[in-house]
């Protein structure tokens, strides 16, 4: 490849002629309309990968006392890849620290990916230097000076468009067909093009052609008519190239995070002599095109822990634990582990025939509790459970908040019962026949000694109220009762 000084235009050429019809209509075309491509438009850019450093011959407009010259420097090198075309080697002046060089390479690599694929055909390299100097296009390259304010901001995409037209279209288009179109049009789009008809005419016409064909809604009515009228025949030559905008379908697919829970689904025996089990989890999350930003542990959709490991208290029975990771694109992945905690087998005794007191009420009673007390006719014992309340609030006795009680009838005529046995309610966390944790219908208020409960007998379901009349002997006397009706 023969190296030539990159072509550029200067800020002196800024601005359009507005609505006035002069010949040519604009002085320079880059600043006619700054939203032909905007920062929000799609890019075919995938990523940059650092490929180290190496000596590269680059043009630097600051060299030779600002006249510009070729320099050989040990450039920081990045490969920018695109969904629709060849990779570009981005060569960054080592005056940028590595991290800043990567940021610059990514920034310009993305903006170049917003240009039509056709304009990137011959862009094999990009040079990035500091300095307030014009950009340039030629040499299968785009030259960038990062302090050139007029070429940045909303003008960046239009500036790159102009330079990429030099790089990829000049060698393809200047020729007989273009000369013929110039003659037929009989005018130039800008003074800059008119002054340099064999060097700037294509690059000056290029972005405005693209705007008329693909983004007419972004042009004013005046500019739309003016451009179409001035370069009508040149536009037909551009049409033959098949230029197309980058669209959303050219954007790279974002990868979703990979997630896994080690150990996964399993059954665990409840070994700690308390309901449920404390279980440790570890998960792994990775993202191929970015970083993991958040990790969460969820049960029934509710966050119960964050981080990659967690220790969760699970009830007996089956629990689905979800691990969720979200990446820097806001994309989430989840995975689950189903943990079954099995309660130890219960050994029935004469005093405590079941792992917990009470039975499941018939649903026709519509009770708020799934477990109520029961009168056992065979041994004349009432098996109940109760929750301790003090001053109307849940409390406990010796750290125990729910008790199983075994009530023996003391006197039928006086309607009294005696607490003959008690223990902690459902200490091994047994589940009822619906695989639910049983709750306890009874309430004992310590401040008044009043006990209320729902108790099922052979024939009915009773809402009962009792008073502790002899605390020393644990004697309760029935105060009132009401038979509940099924719905
Ligand atoms: Zn130019």
Boltz pocket constraint, residues with backbone or C-beta under 6 A from the ligand:
constraints:
  - pocket:
      binder: B
      contacts: [[A, 7], [A, 8], [A, 9], [A, 162], [A, 166], [A, 199], [A, 200], [A, 203]]
      max_distance: 6.0
